[in-house]
Amino acid sequence: MLDYFSRSIAVRHLRSNLRQNLLTVGVVAISVTLIVFLGALVGGLQQRLIDSVTGAIAHVVIRQPEREPVGAWEVPEGREAEALYVGRVVKLQQRRQKIEDWAGWIPRLERAHPAIVGVAAMTEGPGFLVRAAKRKAVRLVGMIPERYNVILDVQGSLAAGRFFGLNPGEAALGRKLAKEFALQLGDKIRLVSDEGNAQSFTLAGIFESGFTVVDEGTVFVPLKDGQALFALGTAVTTIGLKLADVFQADAVAGRLAPQLPYEVESWMKKNENLLDALRTQKQNTGLILGFSVVAAGFSIAGILITAVMSRMREIGILKAVGATRRQILGIFALEGILVAALGALVGAGLGAWIAILAERWLQAGIVARSGGVFRVDLRPELFAGAIGVAIVVGLLAALYPAWRAARVNPVDVIRGT
């Protein structure tokens, strides 16, 4: 804890050398601005890449595992009960994989892991959208809108109509698909599943999610209508989980797999190439930020060391009037911390402001080209890290020359020898 003498001298120094201190604050602010801006920009690019892959899908998918018939000669000893069919020639009618007891699993899955923020049961599969003579292959999804909206925010991206509260016989689809078929709210469409079942629907909602594969080729219908289209009875084909942190998908899937009689698959398993690219990009980002921190540290240290060394005569006078080495170190440590902290706060605010301007500029260009969204990643830890680096470097840069100066003979310093 600094005594009153050290605090008063430090404040007096800061006031008397205002121009030099403002220059030091400016150098610190520019360095912190660089760190915050680069960190936010690169973090936003990473987040956009992740969202483009995981934004429209469940992070963990639960489904019935595929089962293949085997002959008696292929069954390992002791596992005869696991064979589905036994014989020389096996012919199976294509059957859709389904989960019969899904309703009982929903509440259990919601409590299974703290990272799980949403659970939705779905019937999904290929089909056709038909209107007059026009026909197009689409993905048909039967779901409960209020639950599925956690997987993909359809309600929040509505261009017209509604998504929540879809009634039987109503459907919602993307704006691009609606435009392709010249559809408006209230128009009739016909959906045909790959099972050959067909049903007419009234268009109740048109959305624009920003995901091309959804906006151009997906039709949402109530869960019971989806079950009827795919002849599933009361079953579903998949249960999707949405997580607060997409990178916990493998951990959540690994924890759930032993507890469920179904196949549990994480999005990370299907996107290993993307994850490798993200890891490489993260390493590159770390290198860029690391070099930025080093460069900023040298800039801060250089200006603070110069400021301290220019006060050698003052240090000599302080020692001559009885100031201890500890008090001298405390004076310059406090000055370094205050100057670095002020510069860091200014730089953090300036960096955030520039990052937000860059976000608006980039987003305007992206929206004009593809209707997507770009956001910079202004996380609290980015600000804390940049400010912390500035303060630590400021403290060290002030202490080292002050420590050296505090050891010299005050008579030699005052004489200038």
Secondary structure by P-SEA (a helix, b strand, c coil): cccaaaaaaaaaaaaaaaaaaaaaaaaaaaaaaaaaaaaaaaaaaaaaaaaacccccccbbbbbcbbbbbccccccccccccccccccbbbbccccccccccccaaaaaaaccccccbbbbbbbbbbbbbcccbbbbbbbbbccccccccccccccccccccccccccccccccaaaaaaacccccbbbbbbccccccccccccccccccccccccbbbbccaaaaaaaacccccccbbbbbbccccaaaaaaaaacccccbbbbccccccaaaaaaaaaaaaaaaaaaaaaaaaaaaaaaaaaaaaaaaaaaaaaaaaaacccaaaaaaaaaaaaaaaaaaaaaaaaaaaaaaaaaaaaaaaaaaaacccbbbbccccaaaaaaaaaaaaaaaaaaaaaaaaaaaaccaaaaaacc
